């Protein structure tokens, strides 16, 4: 279980050097649907960083990924062919789906992997595989009305 979502541990192995000292810091409250972070840490270093966000309108994922802020930054983002609006970069990904909750009409999940070097292209497929499993599993935990495809 990572940040309230059950996921196959095999999917996180490419991003973790060790699983011995992992712990979670989360401000996510699914029932309140308020934008918040959830971090998986090892020795006080973030190994998986998530941003759960609910909005009334769909977000421009490329704008979020390439914006000047660090909240949703993803290096070298590219859209993928997927049922959910998703971009994958060298060090993270962002996915979005319709999700009517009291926090808004759309749910956006950002994954950041700060330990991956920006020039390291070797994890892009692992990141995509992780998001293809983690994002829909997370959507199922949110109690969305009208969650579907892009």
N, C-alpha and C positions, 0 to 999 in steps of 0.2 A: 504494500500500500504506500503510495506516494501522494502526499497532499490530498488525502481523502479519496483517491482513485486507485482501485486495484489494477495492477499492471504486471505482466510477466517480468520477473527480475532479469531475465536474459536480455531484455530490451535496454536496460540501463548499463549493462556490463561494459560496453564500449566507452562509456563516459566516466567510469569510476576506476580508480587505481586500487581502492580497497573498500570493502563493505563493513569493516570491523568497527569503525567509530562514527558511523553515520547517525545524524539526528536531524530533526525537522523543526523549523521555525515557521509558524503559519499565522496569518491574520485573516485568513479566508473564513467567511461565515456564509455558507451556501444559502441559508434561509434568509439572510439579510440582503444578499446579492449586491454587496458593496465592493468596489475595486480594491484589491489587496494583494500583497505578495505572499508566496509560500516558497521557502527555501529548503533545500536538502543540503546539509553542511557536513564537512569532514574537517576536523581540527580547525574550526572557525573559518574555514574557506568554503564559499559557495561552490558546489559541484553541479547542482541543477537549480536554476532559478525560474520560478513561474510568476506570472502576473495574471490574475483572474480579473476580468473587466467586463462590466455590464454597461451598455449604452442604449439610448433610444434609437440612434441611427447607426447604420453600418459604418465601420471605420475604414479608412484607406490604409490597407496593410503595408503597402510599399512606403507610404509616408511615415507610418509608425516605425518601420524597420530602418529607414534611412534618415530619420529626423535627428536633430542635434542632441536630444535627451538620451539618457542611458536607460530609461524605464523599459522601452521596447526595442532597443537597437539590436539589429541582426546584420551581420556582415555578409556582403555579396548575396542578397536575397533574390530568389527566383521563384515564380509561381510554379506549382505542381498541378498535374491533372488529378483532381480528387473531388469527391462529392461535397466537401467543405472548402470554402475559400481558404487557401493555405499558401504560405510562402515558406521556403526553407533556405537557410543560409549556411555558412560554414561553421557558425557558432550558435545556432538557435533556429527557431521557427515561430511563426504566428499563424493561428487558425481562428476562423470566425464562423459562427452559425446563428441563424435565427433562434432566439431563445427568450420567450416572453416570461419574464419574472417581474417582481416588484422593482428590480434594479434597472429594467429596460427591456428592449425588444431584441437585442443582439448580445451574444456572449463572445468575447475574444480572449484567447489564451496565448500568452507569450511564453516561450521556453528560451532561456538563455543558458549557455554553457561557458562561463567565463574562463575556465581552465584551458579551453581550446584556442590555440593561436589563430589569429585572424587569417593567416595565409595557409593554414592547414585545411586542405580540401578533402581529406580522407574520411571525414565523419558525416558528410552530407547525406549519404544513403542511410546511415544509422539514425540520424536525426529524423529523416523522413519516415522510416519504419516505426520509430518510437511514436511520432505524432499520429500516424495512421492508427495506432492502437490506443494511445493515451487520450487523444482528443474526443473520439466518440464515447469512450468509457466515462470520461468526465462529464460530457453532455448528459449521459444517462443518470448521473448523480444529482443533477441540478433541478430536476422537476420542471423542465421547460414545457411550455405550451407552444406548439408550432415549431419545434426544432426539426429541421430538415436540411435540404441541400441549398446550395447557393442560388 
